[in-house]
Amino acid sequence: MRKALLAGLLVLAACSSPPPQAPPPPLPAEAVIGQTVIPGTNAPSGHVVPDVIGKNHQEAQDTLQASGFYKLREEDATGRDRSLIIDRNWVVVEQVPKAGTVLDPRENVTLKSKKHSD
């Protein structure tokens, strides 16, 4: 009788399914290239503006475009109102808004640059 009871319990244990597991907790919001999310949701709130200060003007534009920003403005940082003709001859000394800002990609990003020789 004892052997039969033990055998029955073993069969019953083998047939039962494991208890359900709780789903893993959501991952924290992280700044992904060009995008961040509002913590606790999946809703995008904007794109993170990358730091382009010190890069040549062309490289800065490429970096911003890779992050989703296409409305770019440029200014001569010296105040001489020169046009930036050959972008690789200029270096970014200021950007508006600052790096790390979460910004709607439809907004402008302004790069203030000066010639390497200035």
GROMACS elastic network, one bead per residue, 0.5 to 0.9 nm:
[ bonds ]
;  ai    aj funct       b0    kb
    1     4     6  0.51224   500
    1     5     6  0.62362   500
    1     6     6  0.86213   500
    2     5     6  0.51200   500
    2     6     6  0.61515   500
    2     7     6  0.85624   500
    3     6     6  0.50758   500
    3     7     6  0.60387   500
    3     8     6  0.85108   500
    4     7     6  0.50600   500
    4     8     6  0.60858   500
    4     9     6  0.86411   500
    5     8     6  0.50726   500
    5     9     6  0.62690   500
    5    10     6  0.87219   500
    6     9     6  0.51576   500
    6    10     6  0.62873   500
    6    11     6  0.87347   500
    7    10     6  0.51289   500
    7    11     6  0.62521   500
    7    12     6  0.85920   500
    8    11     6  0.51679   500
    8    12     6  0.60892   500
    8    13     6  0.85567   500
    9    13     6  0.60253   500
    9    14     6  0.85416   500
   10    13     6  0.51050   500
   10    14     6  0.61635   500
   10    15     6  0.87106   500
   11    14     6  0.51434   500
   11    15     6  0.63128   500
   11    16     6  0.88384   500
   12    15     6  0.52639   500
   12    16     6  0.63246   500
   13    16     6  0.54279   500
   13    17     6  0.84959   500
   14    17     6  0.81418   500
   17    20     6  0.85582   500
   18    21     6  0.86036   500
   21    24     6  0.88122   500
   22    25     6  0.86426   500
   23    26     6  0.87569   500
   24    27     6  0.86611   500
   25    28     6  0.89962   500
   26    29     6  0.89107   500
   26    40     6  0.79245   500
   27    30     6  0.84865   500
   27    40     6  0.88861   500
   28    39     6  0.67848   500
   28    40     6  0.76039   500
   29    32     6  0.88427   500
   29    36     6  0.67914   500
   29    37     6  0.57512   500
   29    38     6  0.69076   500
   29    39     6  0.53548   500
   29    40     6  0.75188   500
   29    41     6  0.83592   500
   29    42     6  0.84930   500
   30    35     6  0.84602   500
   30    36     6  0.61078   500
   30    37     6  0.72470   500
   30    39     6  0.87166   500
   31    34     6  0.73260   500
   31    35     6  0.58453   500
   31    37     6  0.76114   500
   31    47     6  0.83469   500
   31    48     6  0.69533   500
   32    35     6  0.51484   500
   32    36     6  0.60672   500
   32    37     6  0.89883   500
   32    47     6  0.86843   500
   32    48     6  0.82098   500
   33    36     6  0.82254   500
   33    47     6  0.80506   500
   33    48     6  0.75102   500
   33    50     6  0.87070   500
   33    66     6  0.81460   500
   33    67     6  0.59272   500
   33    68     6  0.87627   500
   34    46     6  0.80461   500
   34    48     6  0.52585   500
   34    49     6  0.71507   500
   34    50     6  0.79494   500
   34    64     6  0.85762   500
   34    66     6  0.75652   500
   34    68     6  0.59297   500
   34    69     6  0.83698   500
   34   105     6  0.89643   500
   35    44     6  0.69906   500
   35    45     6  0.78712   500
   35    46     6  0.60395   500
   35    48     6  0.57835   500
   35    67     6  0.77439   500
   35    68     6  0.84262   500
   35   102     6  0.82086   500
   36    39     6  0.89176   500
   36    43     6  0.87531   500
   36    44     6  0.60734   500
   36    45     6  0.64410   500
   36    46     6  0.62709   500
   36    47     6  0.59787   500
   36    48     6  0.66357   500
   36   102     6  0.75825   500
   37    40     6  0.83660   500
   37    41     6  0.69323   500
   37    42     6  0.60420   500
   37    43     6  0.56517   500
   37    45     6  0.55252   500
   37    46     6  0.74771   500
   37    47     6  0.88224   500
   38    41     6  0.56533   500
   38    42     6  0.68506   500
   38    43     6  0.60765   500
   38    44     6  0.64263   500
   38    45     6  0.60322   500
   39    42     6  0.78562   500
   39    43     6  0.87518   500
   40    43     6  0.89291   500
   41    44     6  0.84207   500
   44    47     6  0.80774   500
   45   102     6  0.74596   500
   45   103     6  0.79076   500
   45   104     6  0.74281   500
   46   102     6  0.54227   500
   46   105     6  0.66997   500
   47    67     6  0.72763   500
   47    68     6  0.72096   500
   47    69     6  0.82256   500
   47   101     6  0.79738   500
   47   102     6  0.51936   500
   47   103     6  0.52643   500
   47   104     6  0.61385   500
   47   105     6  0.63104   500
   48    67     6  0.76459   500
   48    99     6  0.75676   500
   48   100     6  0.54896   500
   48   101     6  0.55957   500
   48   103     6  0.63391   500
   48   104     6  0.88469   500
   49    52     6  0.89037   500
   49    64     6  0.73306   500
   49    67     6  0.74457   500
   49    69     6  0.82392   500
   49    97     6  0.75324   500
   49    98     6  0.71813   500
   49    99     6  0.50731   500
   49   100     6  0.52141   500
   49   101     6  0.54090   500
   49   102     6  0.62906   500
   49   103     6  0.68402   500
   49   109     6  0.85298   500
   50    63     6  0.74585   500
   50    64     6  0.67275   500
   50    67     6  0.74439   500
   50    98     6  0.83085   500
   50    99     6  0.50686   500
   50   100     6  0.61650   500
   50   101     6  0.82241   500
   51    54     6  0.87964   500
   51    60     6  0.85095   500
   51    63     6  0.88600   500
   51    64     6  0.88747   500
   51    95     6  0.82195   500
   51    98     6  0.74599   500
   51   100     6  0.72356   500
   52    55     6  0.55989   500
   52    56     6  0.84484   500
   52    57     6  0.85781   500
   52    59     6  0.81274   500
   52    60     6  0.52147   500
   52    61     6  0.84414   500
   52    63     6  0.74411   500
   52    64     6  0.79876   500
   52    92     6  0.68981   500
   52    93     6  0.86159   500
   52    94     6  0.84084   500
   52    95     6  0.74822   500
   52    99     6  0.76192   500
   52   111     6  0.86874   500
   53    56     6  0.84533   500
   53    60     6  0.77785   500
   53    91     6  0.77526   500
   53    92     6  0.50566   500
   53    93     6  0.53757   500
   53    94     6  0.60034   500
   53    95     6  0.68589   500
   53    99     6  0.86879   500
   53   111     6  0.86750   500
   53   113     6  0.89721   500
   54    57     6  0.87551   500
   54    60     6  0.86615   500
   54    91     6  0.59657   500
   54    92     6  0.53630   500
   54    93     6  0.60881   500
   54    94     6  0.85562   500
   55    58     6  0.80400   500
   55    59     6  0.61355   500
   55    60     6  0.57396   500
   55    90     6  0.86040   500
   55    91     6  0.56617   500
   55    92     6  0.57980   500
   55    93     6  0.84148   500
   56    59     6  0.54161   500
   56    60     6  0.61910   500
   56    61     6  0.87900   500
   56    87     6  0.71472   500
   56    88     6  0.54996   500
   56    89     6  0.70499   500
   56    90     6  0.55792   500
   56    92     6  0.61137   500
   56   113     6  0.84799   500
   56   116     6  0.87043   500
   57    60     6  0.50447   500
   57    61     6  0.62782   500
   57    62     6  0.87229   500
   57    74     6  0.89777   500
   57    84     6  0.87531   500
   57    86     6  0.88429   500
   57    87     6  0.51043   500
   57    88     6  0.57824   500
   57    89     6  0.75480   500
   57    90     6  0.54121   500
   57    91     6  0.52897   500
   57    92     6  0.57383   500
   57   111     6  0.79355   500
   57   112     6  0.89419   500
   57   113     6  0.69560   500
   57   114     6  0.89666   500
   58    61     6  0.51683   500
   58    62     6  0.62713   500
   58    63     6  0.86663   500
   58    86     6  0.84806   500
   58    87     6  0.50397   500
   58    88     6  0.54234   500
   58    89     6  0.87026   500
   58    90     6  0.81246   500
   58    91     6  0.86784   500
   59    62     6  0.50380   500
   59    63     6  0.61203   500
   59    64     6  0.86395   500
   59    87     6  0.85571   500
   59    88     6  0.76914   500
   60    63     6  0.51226   500
   60    64     6  0.62238   500
   60    65     6  0.86153   500
   60    91     6  0.86569   500
   60    92     6  0.74013   500
   60   111     6  0.83084   500
   61    64     6  0.51910   500
   61    65     6  0.61214   500
   61    66     6  0.85808   500
   61    69     6  0.87587   500
   61    70     6  0.84660   500
   61    72     6  0.75650   500
   61   111     6  0.85915   500
   62    65     6  0.51788   500
   62    66     6  0.61550   500
   62    67     6  0.86986   500
   63    66     6  0.51507   500
   63    67     6  0.64157   500
   63    68     6  0.89675   500
   63    69     6  0.88320   500
   64    67     6  0.50476   500
   64    68     6  0.65009   500
   64    69     6  0.53114   500
   64    70     6  0.72834   500
   64    72     6  0.83769   500
   64   109     6  0.85724   500
   65    68     6  0.50554   500
   65    70     6  0.54598   500
   65    71     6  0.87925   500
   65    72     6  0.87871   500
   66    69     6  0.73607   500
   66    70     6  0.89453   500
   67    70     6  0.89154   500
   67   105     6  0.88280   500
   68   105     6  0.61401   500
   69    72     6  0.71702   500
   69   104     6  0.86441   500
   69   105     6  0.51787   500
   69   106     6  0.73383   500
   69   107     6  0.80152   500
   69   108     6  0.78919   500
   69   109     6  0.74551   500
   70   105     6  0.74211   500
   70   106     6  0.77927   500
   70   107     6  0.88123   500
   70   108     6  0.79966   500
   70   109     6  0.83530   500
   71   105     6  0.77607   500
   71   106     6  0.67625   500
   71   107     6  0.65654   500
   71   109     6  0.63957   500
   71   110     6  0.86132   500
   72   107     6  0.87627   500
   72   108     6  0.56593   500
   72   109     6  0.50065   500
   72   110     6  0.58297   500
   72   111     6  0.73828   500
   73   108     6  0.67686   500
   73   109     6  0.61024   500
   73   111     6  0.61262   500
   73   112     6  0.85122   500
   74    77     6  0.89913   500
   74    83     6  0.86464   500
   74    84     6  0.76631   500
   74   109     6  0.85259   500
   74   110     6  0.55459   500
   74   112     6  0.58231   500
   74   113     6  0.73489   500
   75    78     6  0.87020   500
   75    79     6  0.82050   500
   75    81     6  0.71875   500
   75    82     6  0.79291   500
   75    83     6  0.77258   500
   75    84     6  0.77898   500
   75   110     6  0.74004   500
   75   111     6  0.62822   500
   75   113     6  0.62687   500
   75   114     6  0.85232   500
   76    79     6  0.58195   500
   76    80     6  0.64919   500
   76    81     6  0.54995   500
   76    82     6  0.57751   500
   76    83     6  0.70704   500
   76    84     6  0.73405   500
   76   111     6  0.86915   500
   76   112     6  0.58009   500
   76   113     6  0.53759   500
   76   114     6  0.58361   500
   76   115     6  0.85359   500
   77    80     6  0.78031   500
   77    81     6  0.82043   500
   77    92     6  0.84235   500
   77    93     6  0.72942   500
   77    94     6  0.78074   500
   77   111     6  0.86307   500
   77   114     6  0.54441   500
   78    81     6  0.76560   500
   78    82     6  0.87159   500
   78   112     6  0.86606   500
   78   113     6  0.78918   500
   78   114     6  0.63525   500
   78   118     6  0.83711   500
   79    82     6  0.80468   500
   82    85     6  0.88092   500
   84    87     6  0.59498   500
   84    89     6  0.84177   500
   84    90     6  0.74070   500
   84   113     6  0.84039   500
   84   114     6  0.87755   500
   84   115     6  0.87434   500
   85    88     6  0.89490   500
   85    89     6  0.85106   500
   86    89     6  0.57406   500
   86    90     6  0.75253   500
   87    90     6  0.55760   500
   87    91     6  0.82654   500
   88    91     6  0.75837   500
   88   115     6  0.89857   500
   89   114     6  0.84618   500
   89   115     6  0.57638   500
   89   116     6  0.61043   500
   89   117     6  0.84775   500
   90   113     6  0.59436   500
   90   114     6  0.52812   500
   90   116     6  0.55850   500
   90   117     6  0.86108   500
   91   112     6  0.84418   500
   91   113     6  0.52346   500
   91   114     6  0.55728   500
   91   115     6  0.61510   500
   91   116     6  0.61674   500
   92    95     6  0.73679   500
   92   111     6  0.63525   500
   92   112     6  0.57523   500
   92   114     6  0.66543   500
   92   115     6  0.89079   500
   93   111     6  0.78659   500
   93   112     6  0.59587   500
   93   113     6  0.53878   500
   93   114     6  0.70292   500
   94    98     6  0.81385   500
   94   110     6  0.83597   500
   94   111     6  0.61914   500
   94   112     6  0.50665   500
   94   113     6  0.69026   500
   95    98     6  0.57741   500
   95    99     6  0.76369   500
   95   109     6  0.72191   500
   95   110     6  0.56799   500
   95   112     6  0.60160   500
   95   113     6  0.87113   500
   96    99     6  0.82117   500
   96   108     6  0.84653   500
   96   109     6  0.57735   500
   96   110     6  0.50857   500
   96   111     6  0.66759   500
   96   112     6  0.82286   500
   97   100     6  0.85879   500
   97   101     6  0.65782   500
   97   103     6  0.83410   500
   97   108     6  0.86469   500
   97   109     6  0.63684   500
   97   110     6  0.73016   500
   98   101     6  0.59996   500
   99   102     6  0.87645   500
  103   106     6  0.82651   500
  103   107     6  0.69911   500
  104   107     6  0.56541   500
  104   108     6  0.88831   500
  105   108     6  0.77329   500
  105   109     6  0.89190   500
  114   117     6  0.81610   500
  114   118     6  0.64567   500
  115   118     6  0.52856   500
